[in-house]
């Protein structure tokens, strides 16, 4: 199959699976999708020899709940030859692609502090593994809002499975930030502790391209002993509400 045709099929087939919490780059942002609204995020990680992709869709429920679906680990190698990303051997790091359902609950502790609890749980899509195990990623996250609720820092703990993050630690910390510069631009970054496949930092920024669309970019820096390489992270966020409308509502609340 020609590379351009492969890319076309890859990009346009992914959203079909994407029905995940709102994320910064790699960790939940601490936001809850409002009741009856949707949030879609598509992330591309570009390395010297491959591209990885993650897609998320979240739907807001009532009383601080949201639910969604993640598809993690789609992509392709473009060197030394073109081929689809796939791993069904646990001894060779994390399994992918993985389809996971998600659920998250938020508690308001004060006007500036929230606490979120959530989980992502699902299976590797490969048919070659006879004894499949449940993959999951559980977390607890504290969120501190400032600058009239336009900026935040988040920090928390996670607990996961080797089939989801590969060899290394299963319990760790994560933290991140989102700092408003103006109505269009934000600084953004996050970090996941440990030495597994997910243990990286991403530092970058976000641009509000339209009232419903955000574009993000950052540079991935792996932790020591983490198997992931450095790379470019690109992200698209689509919201079923206007960005400034949500900021104004949150400030009033």
Buried (B, 14 or more C-beta within 10 A) or exposed (E): EEEEEBBEEBEEEBEEBBBBBBBBBBBBBBBBBBEEBBBBBBBBBBBEEBBBBBBBBBBBBEEBBBBBBBBBBBBBBBEEEEEEBBBBEBEEBBBBBBBBBBBBBBEEEEEEEBBBBBBBBBBBBBEEBEEBBEBBBBBEBBBBBEEEBBBBBBBBBBBBBBBBBBBBBBEBEBBBBBBBEEEEEBBBBBBBBBBBBBBBBBBBBBEBEEEEEBBBBBEBBBBEEBBBEEBBBBBBBBBBBBBEEBBEEEEEE
